[in-house]
Amino acid sequence: MLTFYDNDMTRPEASPSSRQRLILQLERLIADLQPGDRLPPVRELTQRYASSPVTVSAALRELARSGALVVRPGAGTFVARTLAVTAAAPFPGTRPGSDVTWQTLALHSRPALPAAVQNLFRPPLADTVPFADGYLDETLQPLGLMNAALGRVARRPGVWSRLPPEGLEALRAWFAHSAGPGFTASDVVIVPGGQAAISTVFRSLLPRGAPVLVESPTYFGVLAAARVAGLHLVPVPTDQHGVRPDLLEQAFRSSGARAVYLQPLYANPAGTVLAQERRATVLNSAERAGAFVIEDDYARDLHFVGPPPPTLVSQGEGRVIYLRSLTKVTAAGLRIAALIAHGPVLQRLKEARAVEDFFPAALQQEVALDVVTSRGWGAHLSRLQETLRDRQGAALRALAEFCPQIRAEHVPQGGFVLWLRLPEGSGADEFAAQALRAGVQISAGSSSFPAEPSGEYLRLSYAACSPSRVSEGVRRLGLILPA
């Protein structure tokens, strides 16, 4: 649940910060009650917290939507019960009196990441500094290019018709060209977003219970996808030069894994780039193991200095399944990505996508193609890279000023993430919870590790924060650091 604490007590009662401050106070009240206890009526809460009835009612509705409270018309508002419920206290989202406890047995154990991670995908509150947001704010989105493209595309005949399951041919050709020499449109499958691509690869390649190697730490979305697919995650440690080849070789031998997921370019969250001298070794290890390399190239257009290194897929033909998304460099709502592969695995990927959603929407594909082939695309990428570099600099300066106890493990030359190490014993999960109460949404590093974390880390994203907002967010973090 997102909460916010604001020192500005002069704001009007109906403002979002006032409501969030009241939510925090109500959460403390709920913590002192027992499941099933009735909350005081709105009139009493209005007097106790010096709030208007409108603000109190809004706060109660939000807590009810989150599952913390249950509203029973005519009876009052009650603290939600635990999973051992009866029909008198329904789960969130069910009708009063309905009994859905049978679902606990049918669903088995919970495979995905906890709800706290799911909250990271919700739009942040207006007064919260969104250091957990991995999408560009509107000042960096190519809105002019996308709106112009939408206007042109919407007038084209057949834009609402279906496309081939593998996607728009011209868009596939663009992705093929960007992956390196030797690829054509026939090697590409268009997918509605990078997360869908990851899920498709896992379900297509590996049976339930199979091992899959991942960098440690790694992108938390891939951990969720693997768990939902019923895979066994095998962590492979990294250093400042990317995944360690010696430990990768050992992991292949000991686990019998037939796939490894890597982000060779500005890995999220560590920001590392797989060293050139390691790339052939990594591919050779996969070849000896008879395994696929899943290359997630999400940051291809997010480099600050010079051209990025070549893709792994251009060096390991037939061995590498390549994934690239446009969402991170455009806007969260443009859900377009591509999978590139050679051989029988490509047909399997095509079949999986056809089954899952028949084909991605033609409108989005046409808009994406129009944007990336427009005259303004290069200028957008240049401005994006320059702005992200400025935001990274602002974050590093603010950390040195306000949080000298926190250090960046590595300063990447691209991407939008800093991987920060807290002093030992700080407790990253508790620190992130305190930060949220102080109006800063930041990810605890524990969500990026497939097994036990190797230290107390925070993942700070500056994708959605101006330099001034970055500085303010870091300043707030400094206020909650132990002396």
Beta strands, then each sheet from edge to edge (+ up, - down):
strand 1: 69-72
strand 2: 76-79
strand 3: 129-130
strand 4: 188-191
strand 5: 211-216
strand 6: 232-239
strand 7: 242-243
strand 8: 259-262
strand 9: 292-296
strand 10: 320-325
strand 11: 337-340
strand 12: 407-408
strand 13: 417-421
strand 14: 440-441
strand 15: 443-444
strand 16: 457-461
sheet 1: 1+ 2-
sheet 2: 3+ 14+
sheet 3: 4+ 11- 10+ 9+ 8+ 5+ 6+ 7-
sheet 4: 12+ 13- 16+ 15-
end
